[in-house]
Amino acid sequence: MKTLGAFFVLLIAVSCVYAQSSNPPAAPQPKAAANASSGQPGKDDVEVALKRTLGYDPSVTWTVYDIRPSGIPGVSDILISLNKQDPIHIYWDANTQTAVVGQIMPFGGNPYVSIRQRLQTADGPAMVHQTPVISMVEFSDLECPHCKAAQPIMEKLAADFPQVRYVFQQFPLPASLHPWALKAAEYSDCAGRLNAAAFWKYTDSIFENQPSIALATADDKLKQLATPAGLDPQKLATCAALPQTEARVKKSIELGQSLDVNQTPTLFINGRRVLGVADIPYDQLKNLVQFEIDHAEK
């Protein structure tokens, strides 16, 4: 199978940095052409550029998801998927016809301050043992096997670091990838509101029962899991069906998207993005959490 580097060998003028993940992409729906008045290239412009570079290979397909300012003057951030793989970013200067593939990362003496500010609106269920020094905010999908693997690690970190506030944010992937994830997020959201203490047991139970949950029977199964967690099944189902619940989950998704969350789980430790939690040695994770505690305001 050809690599992204091979696809982009003719495109990259400066450097190419990319990462493949086994996690499913959480890309937004494809958007229409960008507004010309915004100064961004339109979708047609991006399609022309991609065809000029990659059109020699009929096996290569792509989807353009988004075109937006990158934060660097004159450079557009284009989110695409090649051959239905995880979304990647192309940072394109159309005037010089050069691009970089990769990820813009916070960098500096206080690189995560703007992310921490945006994460202040994270209002999901939280584990708080004492006055928090920093926050760990996780965007998770209850149908995601990688999130299932990460959850006990997250809860252990929260227990080992009582000075950290751990927040669980719902981020169900699109139904085309995870058909019952949104419904589970709504039930889980309600669990946190009906009984904060029961939320963690209920969410863990959903993760453990992933193989036995299907879209057609999701309501019945999610209600069935309520009683052992100490929740009223009917109250939970009634809450999950409310428009306000759907709106809360949507707000959580939008917060994640504003932070460029495009895979689950995505964790922010004091504003620092951490991917692949379950694949990181636990001692290394502990070192990272302690490092961020030591740099709480930076």
C-alpha positions in Angstrom: 0.0 0.0 0.0 1.4 3.4 -1.0 2.2 5.9 1.8 1.1 9.5 2.1 4.7 10.5 1.6 4.6 8.9 -1.9 1.3 10.6 -2.6 2.7 14.0 -1.8 6.3 13.7 -3.0 5.6 16.4 -5.7 3.5 18.6 -3.5 5.7 19.4 -0.5 8.1 22.3 -0.9 9.4 22.6 2.6 8.8 19.5 4.7 6.3 16.7 5.3 5.3 15.5 8.7 2.4 13.1 9.1 1.0 10.5 11.4 -1.2 7.6 10.7 -3.6 6.3 13.5 -5.6 3.2 13.9 -8.3 5.3 15.4 -11.3 6.1 13.2 -11.4 9.6 11.8 -13.8 12.1 13.2 -13.9 14.3 10.2 -16.7 16.8 9.6 -19.0 16.5 6.7 -17.6 17.9 3.4 -18.3 21.6 3.1 -19.2 23.7 0.1 -16.6 26.0 -1.6 -15.1 28.5 0.7 -16.4 32.1 0.7 -14.2 34.0 -1.7 -14.6 37.1 0.5 -12.8 35.3 3.3 -9.5 35.3 1.3 -9.4 31.5 1.4 -9.2 29.3 -1.7 -12.4 27.7 -2.7 -13.0 23.9 -2.9 -12.6 24.1 -6.7 -9.2 25.6 -6.3 -8.2 22.8 -3.9 -9.6 20.1 -6.2 -7.5 21.5 -9.1 -4.4 21.5 -7.0 -4.9 18.0 -5.8 -5.6 16.7 -9.4 -2.5 18.5 -10.7 -0.3 16.7 -8.1 -2.0 13.4 -7.6 -4.0 12.9 -10.8 -1.3 10.7 -12.3 -2.4 7.8 -10.0 -6.0 6.6 -10.6 -5.9 4.6 -7.3 -5.7 7.8 -5.2 -9.0 9.3 -4.1 -9.6 12.2 -1.8 -12.3 14.1 0.1 -12.0 17.8 1.0 -13.6 18.3 4.4 -12.8 21.9 5.3 -10.9 25.0 4.2 -10.2 27.6 6.8 -7.5 30.2 8.0 -4.5 28.5 9.6 -3.6 31.4 11.9 -0.5 32.1 9.7 -1.0 35.0 7.4 -1.5 33.9 3.8 -1.7 30.2 4.6 -4.9 28.2 4.5 -5.6 25.0 6.5 -7.2 22.4 4.3 -8.5 19.2 5.9 -8.6 16.2 3.5 -8.8 12.4 3.6 -6.8 10.3 1.1 -8.3 6.9 0.2 -10.7 7.2 3.2 -7.8 7.3 5.7 -7.6 9.5 8.7 -7.9 13.2 7.9 -4.7 15.2 7.4 -3.9 18.9 7.1 -2.4 20.6 4.1 -1.2 24.1 4.9 -1.2 25.9 1.6 0.2 29.2 0.5 -1.6 29.6 -2.8 0.5 32.7 -3.8 3.8 30.8 -3.7 2.2 27.4 -4.7 3.8 25.7 -1.8 2.4 23.5 1.0 3.3 21.6 4.1 1.5 18.5 5.2 1.3 17.9 8.9 0.0 19.5 12.1 0.6 22.9 13.5 1.6 22.5 17.1 1.6 24.9 20.0 5.2 26.0 20.7 6.7 28.6 23.0 7.2 29.5 26.6 3.4 29.3 27.3 2.1 27.3 24.3 -1.1 25.9 25.7 -2.7 29.0 27.2 -5.3 29.5 24.4 -6.3 25.8 24.5 -6.7 26.0 28.2 -9.0 29.0 27.8 -11.2 27.2 25.3 -11.3 24.1 27.5 -12.8 26.2 30.4 -16.2 25.6 28.8 -15.7 21.8 29.1 -18.6 20.8 31.4 -18.7 17.0 31.2 -18.7 14.8 34.3 -15.6 15.3 36.3 -13.5 13.4 38.8 -12.2 15.9 41.4 -10.6 14.8 44.6 -9.2 18.0 45.9 -8.6 21.6 44.7 -7.3 21.0 41.2 -4.0 22.3 40.0 -4.6 21.4 36.3 -7.3 19.7 34.2 -7.2 16.6 32.0 -10.0 16.8 29.4 -10.7 13.7 27.4 -12.9 13.6 24.3 -14.2 10.1 24.0 -16.6 7.9 22.0 -18.4 5.1 23.8 -18.4 2.8 20.7 -14.7 3.3 20.2 -12.5 0.3 21.2 -9.5 2.6 21.7 -11.5 4.7 24.1 -12.5 1.5 25.9 -8.8 0.6 26.3 -8.0 4.1 27.5 -10.7 4.5 30.1 -9.1 2.4 33.0 -5.9 4.3 32.3 -7.6 7.6 32.6 -9.3 6.6 35.8 -6.0 5.4 37.3 -4.3 8.7 36.4 -7.1 10.6 38.1 -6.7 8.4 41.2 -2.9 8.7 41.2 -3.0 12.5 40.8 -5.8 13.8 43.1 -4.7 17.4 42.3 -5.9 16.9 38.7 -9.5 17.5 37.6 -10.4 14.8 35.0 -13.3 15.8 32.7 -15.0 13.4 30.3 -16.4 15.0 27.2 -18.7 13.2 24.8 -17.4 13.0 21.2 -19.4 10.4 19.3 -18.0 9.8 15.8 -20.3 10.0 12.8 -23.0 7.3 12.5 -21.3 6.1 9.3 -18.5 4.9 11.5 -20.1 4.3 14.9 -23.9 3.8 14.4 -24.9 3.8 18.1 -22.3 6.2 19.5 -24.5 9.2 19.6 -27.3 7.4 21.4 -24.9 6.1 24.0 -23.5 9.6 24.4 -27.0 10.9 25.1 -27.6 8.2 27.7 -24.2 8.7 29.3 -24.8 12.5 29.4 -28.0 11.9 31.2 -26.4 9.5 33.6 -24.0 12.2 34.7 -26.8 14.6 35.3 -29.1 12.2 37.1 -26.4 10.7 39.4 -22.8 12.0 39.1 -21.4 9.2 41.2 -23.1 6.6 39.0 -21.9 8.1 35.8 -18.5 6.4 35.9 -19.9 2.9 36.6 -22.5 3.3 33.9 -19.9 4.5 31.3 -17.5 1.7 32.2 -20.4 -0.7 31.7 -21.1 0.6 28.2 -17.5 0.2 27.3 -17.4 -3.4 28.6 -20.6 -4.3 26.7 -19.6 -2.8 23.3 -19.7 -6.1 21.5 -23.3 -6.7 22.5 -24.7 -3.3 21.6 -26.2 -2.7 18.1 -28.1 0.3 16.8 -31.4 -1.6 16.5 -31.3 -2.7 20.2 -29.2 0.1 21.7 -32.1 1.7 23.7 -33.0 -1.6 25.3 -29.4 -2.4 26.1 -28.5 1.0 27.4 -31.6 0.9 29.7 -30.6 -2.6 30.8 -27.2 -1.3 31.9 -28.8 1.5 34.0 -30.0 -0.5 37.0 -26.7 -2.2 38.0 -25.1 1.3 37.9 -27.7 2.6 40.3 -29.8 4.5 37.8 -33.5 4.5 37.0 -33.8 3.0 33.4 -37.0 4.9 32.5 -35.8 8.3 33.8 -32.5 7.7 31.9 -34.3 6.9 28.6 -36.7 9.9 29.0 -33.8 12.2 29.6 -31.8 10.8 26.6 -34.7 11.5 24.3 -34.9 15.2 25.2 -33.8 17.8 22.6 -31.8 19.5 25.4 -29.7 16.3 25.7 -29.0 16.2 22.0 -28.0 19.9 22.2 -25.5 19.2 25.1 -23.8 16.4 23.2 -23.7 18.6 20.1 -22.1 21.4 22.1 -19.4 18.9 23.4 -18.7 17.8 19.8 -18.4 21.4 18.6 -15.9 22.1 21.4 -13.8 19.2 20.3 -14.0 20.3 16.7 -12.9 23.8 17.6 -9.8 22.2 19.1 -9.2 20.1 16.0 -10.1 16.8 17.6 -10.3 14.4 14.8 -9.8 11.0 16.5 -10.8 9.4 19.7 -9.7 9.4 22.4 -8.1 12.8 22.4 -6.8 13.9 25.7 -5.7 17.4 26.8 -3.4 17.6 29.9 -3.2 21.2 31.0 -4.0 22.1 27.3 -1.4 19.7 25.8 -2.8 17.3 23.3 -2.1 13.6 23.9 -3.1 10.9 21.4 -3.0 7.1 21.7 -3.3 7.1 25.5 -3.5 3.3 25.7 -0.3 2.9 23.7 1.8 5.1 26.0 3.7 3.4 28.8 2.0 4.3 32.1 5.2 5.6 33.7 5.6 8.0 30.8 2.0 9.2 31.1 2.7 9.8 34.8 5.8 11.8 34.0 3.8 13.9 31.6 1.1 14.6 34.1 3.6 15.6 36.8 5.4 17.8 34.3 2.2 19.6 33.5 1.4 20.0 37.2 4.8 21.6 37.6 4.1 23.9 34.7 0.4 24.6 35.7 0.2 28.1 34.4 2.6 27.7 31.4 
